[in-house]
Amino acid sequence: MRRFVIFLTIPSLVFALLSGAWAGDGNLVNCQAALPFANLPEGVSFPEGIAANPNTGEIIVGTFNFGGNNHLLRLSKNGQLVAARDFGDTPLLGLAFNHADQKVYIANFGASKIQRIAADFNHTTTIEDVADIPTIGAPPNRIVANPDGSQDEISFGNAFPAPNGLIFNSEGALFVSDSFQGAIFRIGNADTCTYPCSATTVVHDGLLATSGFPPFGANGLALSTDETMLFIANTGDDRVLALDLETLDIGVFAESINGADGIAFDKFGRLWVAGNQADQVVVLNQDGRAVFELGEFLGLKKDGSPRGLLFPASLAINGKWVFVTNLALPLTPAEGDEPEEDATTYTVSRIKIP
């Protein structure tokens, strides 16, 4: 039997107990893990998509704003604004940096299309259309087994093409999740094809839809190292799904991650999941078990920016850091019941990889 002796001063012991810094089952729970990285410029709201340019260390952020202009921002490795590109009134979701052409690919939710722009963009750089997301219809019905042996059937009606998560494979194919149609699309040779590139359906399945909250099904995407498995966050169902790209079998990898949104693998093979309704990031091992729970909403600062995480939406890993957008988007119809309603300064956080 191994023994561990820990010497703590009284103040540090009190801090550890109050912050929940260490869980008794061996999992690290660090409420203070999310550190400030950048404040968005005044008048720019609701950061959602995020990507990292590993060549420069810059962080690219897009906004999901139904009530005003949307922007794509370039932030330096120190969190300073380098450039901003106006996208008008169409909200943006997932972003993906492509090494092959040094461009950032954008899920334009409002226009139901995929676009791209040079990673070193400025305020006048051309925005290129890549592909339109096809209308394939509402998700298929989902059959749910009950403990007593009976079954429930869930039917879905939303058929709006809603591109959300993006990820490239090593061959240059771009996978796209559709949050409303419950689908995964594939755009082959996305960096060399010309508009309109073909977006073919990989899978259309009721597991990729949701009747839960927030009302987004298939969301963040991540590929296994050998690229045989595609992992898919289902936000409204609080799940991460696993899709075998050879057999197209799909199943549940992890449950009960409140508002599972953006996902990404680190170099240790652990899957990072932004839990947007839990205001934390959960790290899963290869068995889908949570091994780290990092960050928490710790109130608003005087400038109206969150301490820690507030509706963390998307993740990007660069070096030893995981960068997280704090969407801070109010979703419930009742007024005054969400801290997101009081946020006036919008931020990006970062968490050091354990």
C-alpha positions in Angstrom: 0.0 0.0 0.0 1.3 3.4 -1.0 0.9 6.3 1.5 0.8 10.0 0.6 1.6 12.7 3.1 0.4 16.2 2.1 1.5 19.2 4.0 -0.9 22.1 3.8 -0.9 25.4 5.6 -4.3 26.3 7.1 -5.2 28.9 4.4 -4.3 26.5 1.6 -6.3 23.7 3.2 -9.3 25.9 3.5 -9.0 26.9 -0.1 -8.7 23.3 -1.2 -11.9 22.4 0.7 -13.9 25.4 -0.5 -12.8 25.1 -4.1 -13.2 21.4 -4.4 -9.7 21.2 -5.9 -9.3 17.4 -5.3 -12.0 14.8 -5.5 -11.6 11.7 -3.2 -12.0 9.3 -6.1 -8.8 10.4 -7.7 -10.3 12.6 -10.3 -9.1 16.2 -10.4 -11.8 18.8 -9.9 -10.4 22.2 -10.3 -13.0 25.0 -10.3 -10.2 27.6 -10.8 -8.7 26.0 -13.9 -10.2 28.5 -16.5 -7.9 31.5 -16.8 -8.6 34.8 -18.7 -7.2 34.9 -22.2 -9.0 37.6 -24.1 -11.8 40.1 -24.0 -13.7 40.6 -27.2 -13.8 44.2 -28.5 -16.6 46.5 -27.3 -19.8 45.8 -29.2 -18.8 42.2 -30.2 -20.9 39.6 -28.5 -21.4 35.8 -28.1 -18.2 34.1 -29.1 -18.9 30.6 -30.2 -16.6 28.9 -32.8 -12.9 28.7 -32.2 -9.8 27.4 -34.0 -6.1 27.7 -33.5 -3.4 28.5 -36.1 -0.5 26.4 -34.9 1.9 28.2 -37.2 1.4 31.6 -35.6 -0.2 30.7 -32.2 -3.1 32.9 -33.2 -6.6 32.0 -32.0 -9.6 32.5 -34.4 -13.0 33.2 -32.9 -16.5 33.5 -34.5 -19.7 34.9 -33.1 -23.2 33.6 -32.8 -25.3 36.7 -32.6 -28.9 36.7 -33.8 -29.4 40.3 -32.8 -26.6 42.1 -34.5 -23.5 41.9 -36.7 -21.3 38.8 -36.5 -17.5 38.8 -36.8 -14.5 36.5 -37.3 -11.7 37.7 -35.0 -7.9 37.0 -35.1 -6.4 37.1 -31.6 -2.6 37.0 -31.0 -1.1 34.3 -28.9 -1.2 36.9 -26.1 -4.9 37.5 -26.6 -4.7 40.9 -28.4 -7.0 41.6 -31.3 -5.1 41.4 -34.6 -7.9 41.7 -37.1 -11.7 41.4 -37.5 -13.8 40.5 -40.5 -17.5 41.4 -40.6 -20.0 38.7 -41.5 -23.2 40.7 -41.2 -26.3 39.3 -39.6 -25.7 35.6 -40.3 -24.6 33.8 -37.1 -21.5 31.6 -37.2 -20.8 28.3 -35.5 -17.9 25.8 -35.9 -14.5 26.7 -37.2 -11.7 24.5 -38.5 -8.1 25.5 -39.5 -6.9 23.6 -42.6 -3.1 23.0 -42.9 -3.3 22.3 -46.6 -4.4 25.7 -47.7 -3.8 27.7 -44.6 -7.5 28.8 -44.4 -10.1 28.8 -41.8 -13.4 27.0 -42.6 -16.6 28.3 -41.2 -20.0 26.8 -40.5 -22.2 29.7 -41.5 -25.4 28.7 -39.6 -27.5 31.6 -40.8 -26.7 30.9 -44.5 -26.7 27.0 -44.2 -23.4 26.9 -45.9 -19.7 26.2 -45.4 -17.3 29.1 -46.1 -13.5 29.7 -45.9 -11.2 32.6 -45.5 -7.4 33.0 -45.4 -6.1 32.4 -41.9 -4.2 35.7 -42.0 -7.4 37.6 -42.9 -8.0 41.3 -42.4 -11.2 43.4 -42.5 -11.3 43.2 -46.4 -10.2 39.6 -47.1 -12.5 37.7 -49.4 -14.9 35.2 -47.9 -15.2 32.2 -50.2 -18.3 30.0 -50.4 -17.4 26.3 -50.3 -20.7 24.2 -50.1 -24.4 24.5 -49.4 -25.7 22.1 -46.8 -28.5 20.2 -48.5 -32.0 19.8 -47.1 -32.5 16.1 -46.5 -35.5 16.3 -44.2 -36.2 15.9 -40.5 -34.2 13.3 -38.5 -35.6 9.7 -38.6 -37.7 8.7 -35.6 -35.8 7.3 -32.6 -36.8 4.2 -30.7 -36.0 4.3 -27.0 -36.1 1.2 -24.8 -37.7 1.5 -21.4 -36.7 -0.6 -18.3 -40.0 -2.4 -18.3 -39.4 -3.8 -21.8 -41.6 -1.3 -23.6 -40.5 1.3 -26.1 -41.0 5.0 -26.8 -40.8 6.5 -30.2 -39.5 10.1 -30.6 -40.4 11.9 -33.8 -38.6 15.0 -35.0 -39.8 17.8 -37.3 -36.9 20.3 -37.8 -35.5 20.1 -41.3 -33.6 23.4 -41.4 -30.0 22.7 -42.6 -27.9 23.7 -39.6 -24.2 23.2 -40.0 -22.4 23.3 -36.7 -19.2 21.2 -36.0 -16.4 20.9 -38.4 -13.3 18.7 -38.6 -10.8 17.7 -41.4 -9.3 14.3 -41.8 -5.8 13.7 -43.0 -7.0 13.3 -46.6 -8.5 16.7 -46.8 -12.2 15.7 -46.4 -14.3 18.0 -44.2 -16.9 16.4 -41.9 -19.8 18.7 -40.9 -22.5 18.0 -38.2 -26.0 19.2 -38.7 -27.7 20.0 -35.4 -31.3 20.1 -36.7 -31.5 17.6 -39.5 -29.6 15.1 -37.3 -26.9 14.3 -39.9 -23.2 14.2 -40.6 -22.1 15.4 -44.1 -18.7 15.0 -45.8 -17.1 17.4 -48.3 -14.3 15.6 -50.1 -11.2 17.7 -51.0 -12.8 20.7 -49.5 -9.6 22.8 -50.0 -9.5 22.2 -53.8 -13.1 21.8 -54.9 -14.9 24.8 -56.3 -18.3 26.1 -55.2 -20.7 24.5 -55.0 -18.8 21.6 -53.6 -20.8 18.4 -53.0 -21.8 17.7 -49.4 -22.7 14.1 -49.2 -24.6 12.5 -46.4 -22.6 10.1 -44.2 -25.3 9.3 -41.8 -28.9 10.6 -41.0 -30.0 9.2 -37.6 -32.3 10.0 -34.8 -29.4 9.7 -32.3 -28.0 12.9 -33.9 -31.2 14.9 -33.1 -32.6 16.0 -29.8 -35.8 16.9 -28.1 -33.8 18.2 -25.1 -32.3 21.5 -24.1 -30.4 23.4 -25.5 -32.3 22.4 -28.8 -29.1 21.4 -30.7 -28.4 17.8 -31.6 -25.2 16.9 -33.4 -22.6 19.5 -32.5 -18.8 19.3 -31.9 -16.7 16.7 -33.8 -13.4 14.9 -33.1 -11.6 12.1 -35.0 -9.8 9.2 -33.4 -6.1 9.0 -34.1 -6.5 6.3 -36.7 -9.5 8.3 -38.1 -11.8 5.2 -38.0 -14.1 6.7 -35.4 -15.9 10.1 -35.5 -17.0 11.4 -32.0 -20.0 13.7 -32.0 -21.4 15.8 -29.2 -25.2 15.8 -28.9 -25.9 19.0 -26.9 -29.5 18.6 -26.0 -29.1 14.9 -25.0 -26.0 15.6 -22.9 -24.1 12.9 -24.7 -21.0 12.1 -26.8 -21.7 9.6 -29.6 -19.2 7.5 -31.5 -19.7 6.8 -35.2 -17.7 3.9 -36.9 -16.9 5.5 -40.3 -16.5 2.0 -41.9 -19.7 0.3 -40.7 -21.6 3.6 -40.0 -22.7 2.0 -36.7 -23.4 4.7 -34.1 -23.7 4.5 -30.3 -23.3 6.3 -27.1 -19.7 6.9 -25.8 -20.5 9.1 -22.8 -23.6 10.3 -21.0 -24.7 13.1 -18.6 -22.4 15.9 -19.8 -24.7 18.8 -19.3 -24.9 20.6 -22.6 -22.0 18.7 -24.4 -20.9 21.1 -27.1 -17.4 21.5 -28.5 -15.0 18.5 -28.3 -11.3 17.9 -29.1 -8.7 15.2 -28.4 -5.4 16.2 -26.7 -2.1 14.5 -27.3 -2.7 12.0 -24.5 -5.8 10.6 -26.3 -8.2 12.2 -23.8 -11.4 13.8 -25.1 -12.2 17.3 -23.9 -15.9 18.3 -23.8 -17.3 21.7 -23.2 -20.4 21.3 -21.0 -22.1 24.5 -21.8 -24.9 24.1 -19.2 -22.5 23.0 -16.5 -20.1 25.9 -17.1 -17.2 23.5 -17.0 -15.0 21.4 -19.3 -15.0 17.6 -18.7 -12.1 15.4 -19.9 -12.9 11.8 -20.8 -10.5 8.8 -21.0 -10.6 6.1 -23.7 -13.5 4.4 -21.9 -15.7 7.6 -21.8 -15.1 8.1 -18.1 -14.6 11.6 -16.7 -11.1 12.0 -15.3 -11.0 15.8 -15.0 -13.7 18.4 -14.3 -12.2 21.8 -15.0 -13.6 25.3 -14.6 -16.8 26.8 -13.2 -18.8 30.0 -13.3 -17.5 32.1 -10.4 -19.6 35.3 -10.9 -19.2 38.4 -13.0 -16.5 41.0 -12.7 -17.1 44.7 -12.5 -16.7 45.0 -16.3 -19.4 42.5 -16.9 -17.1 39.7 -17.9 -17.3 36.2 -16.4 -14.9 34.8 -13.9 -14.1 31.3 -15.1 -16.6 29.8 -17.6 -20.0 31.0 -18.7 -21.7 28.8 -21.3 -18.5 27.4 -22.7 -19.2 26.5 -26.3 -16.2 25.5 -28.2 -12.6 24.2 -27.7 -9.3 24.6 -29.5 -6.1 23.0 -28.4 -2.7 24.7 -29.2 0.4 23.6 -27.4 -0.1 23.2 -23.7 -3.4 25.2 -23.6 -7.0 24.5 -24.3 -8.8 27.7 -25.4 -12.5 28.0 -24.7 -15.2 30.4 -25.9 -17.6 31.8 -23.3 -20.7 32.1 -25.4 -22.8 33.6 -22.4 -26.0 33.3 -24.4 -29.3 33.6 -22.6 -31.7 30.9 -23.7 -34.6 30.6 -21.4 -37.7 32.8 -22.0 -38.0 34.0 -18.4 -36.1 37.3 -17.6 -33.7 37.6 -14.8 -33.0 33.9 -14.2 -29.7 33.5 -16.0 -26.3 35.1 -15.3 -25.8 35.3 -19.1 -28.3 38.1 -19.1 -26.0 40.3 -17.0 -22.8 39.7 -19.0 -21.7 42.8 -21.0 -18.1 41.9 -21.8 -17.5 38.6 -23.7 -14.4 36.5 -23.3 -12.2 33.6 -24.3 -10.7 31.5 -21.5 -7.8 29.1 -21.5 -7.0 26.0 -19.4 -3.6 24.4 -19.1 -3.6 20.8 -20.1 -2.9 18.6 -17.0 
